[in-house]
């Protein structure tokens, strides 16, 4: 098993809170290799040769960031009506009522806000899922959670899709269709 396969297996079989910081140490210097590793969810990609000080700094930085992110998310369950989203220079504090939907693609998550802005976070949706669900959001697809207060229209189809107030579209899984229609009718 190579490093890419190991990272995929970890993210599929472990709770995100239990996955340690994952750093690639590689002589593969092609940008495609680096991009592929980071898109799979690696925290860093360190090129060989490297020295032990560089490696220890990278490990300590990732562990500190992961602990800071987990503390910020955990604080959302104590009646704090906001979600702390990691951003380039710290944490973006967003009220749950401002969030239209959360959509994930592998190790990245897009948080769509009611001001039509999208916040891209290098964490999968599982990282935010329990906080969103605890604040009334509903999972309409394996990769999408929506704020029902921002649903503007439901369009039928195999699963159909939801038009959200910010103009984004949220696909509905066929298995969720009946539940969504029932909820929207107030049944």
N, C-alpha and C positions, 0 to 999 in steps of 0.2 A: 504494500500500500504506500503510495507516495503522499507527500504533505497535503496536496489538494484533496485527495480521497479521504485522508484522516480528518481534515477540517469539516468536510461534508458529513462524514459519519458522526462526528461530535455534535454538530448542530442539529442533526436529525434525531439523535438518540439521547440527548442530555437536556436538562433544564438550562436555559441561558444563564441563570445565576450561578450555576455550577461549572460552567465552561471557563477554564483559566484563560488568561491573556494568551493569545496565539500569535507567535512571531515566526515568520519564515526566515530561515538562514540559508541562503542559496547563492550559488555561483551563476544562476540563470539571470542574466542582466537585461533580457529583452523586455520592452515595456509591456508587451502582451502578457508575459509571465507574471510580472508585478501586478498589473491591473487585474488579472484573473484571480490571484491570491487575495487581493484586497476586496474584490467583489464577493468572494466566497465568505468573507467575514474576518479575515486576518486582521490583527491589530497593527501589525507592522511587517515590513519586508526588508530585511537587512542583507546587504550584499557581502559576499565573501571576497577578499579576506576582511575580517573585522577583528577588533581587539576586545578583550573581556570588559573593559570599562564602558565601551560603547554598548555592548550587550546588556550589562547591568543597568545602565541608564535607561535603555529602552524598556526593560522589564519593570523597573521601578515606576517609570512614567505611566505605563499601561495599567499596572496594579492600582496606582493612586487614582487614575481616571475611572477605572471600573468601580472602585469603592465609592468615589464621589458621585458617580451616576446612580449607583444602587441606593445610596442614602437619599439622594434627591427624589427618586421615584418612591421610595418607601415613605417619605414625608407626605405624599399625596393622600395617604389613607387616614391621616389624622384630622380630617375635616378641612384640610387646606384645599380650597376649591380651584386649584391651579395645577398645571402639569409643568414640570421642569424639563425642558428639552435641551439636550447638549447642543451647543453651537460652537463656532470657531473660537470665540473669545470668552466662553463661560457657559451660562445657562440662560435660555430664553424662557421666561415664565409666562405661560399662556393659560387663561381661564378655560375650563372645560366647555363653557357655553360658547366660546369663540371657535372651538374646534368643530369642523364640519364632518371630517372623516379621516381615517387613518388607513393607508394602503401600503402593503409591503411587497418588496421584490427581493427575495433572498435575505441578504444581510443589511439591506437599506429599508428605511421606512419614510414615507411621505406623509406629513401631517398637513392637511388642508385646513386653512382658517377661513372664517367668514369674511375677511377682507380680501379674499381671492388670492392670498399669498400661500405659498407652499413652503414648508420647512422640511428639508431633507436631512434625515438623521442617520448616522451610520450604525444603527441598531435595528434588529428585526422587530416586527410588530409584537411578538411575544413579550418583549421588554416592556411595552406599554399596555398590553391587552387587559390585564386584571384591573388596572387603575381606570381605564376607559369603561369597562363593563360595570365596575362598581359605581360609576357616575352616570349610568343609564344608557350607554351606547349599546348597539346591537351588532352582532356579527352577521353579515349578510353573505359573506363569501369567505373561503379559507384565507384570502389575502386582504379582506376589507372589513372594517368596523365603521359604522356610521353613527352620527348623532341624530336620533329621530326628530329632534327639534328643527333640523335643517333639511328635512326631506321636502321637496317641492312637488314632485310628481313621480308616480310609478308607471313605467312603460312595460306592458306585458310582452312576453316572449318565452323562449324555452325556460329561462330563469327570469328573464326580464332585467331591467336595470332601474336604478333610482336617479332622478335628476335632483341634484342638491342645490340649495339656495345660492351657492357661490358659482354655479355653472358647471361644476365637475359632475361626471357620471360615475355611478357605482354599480358594477355588475352584481346581480343577485344569483346565487347558486340555485340550480333547479331544486335541490333538496330544501332550500329555505323559502321557496316561492309561496307556498300555502301559508306559512307562518307570517311572512311579511304582509301578504294581502289581508290576512285576518287582523293583524295588528293595526294596519292602516285604516281598516273599517271600524276599529274600536271594539272588536269582539273579544 
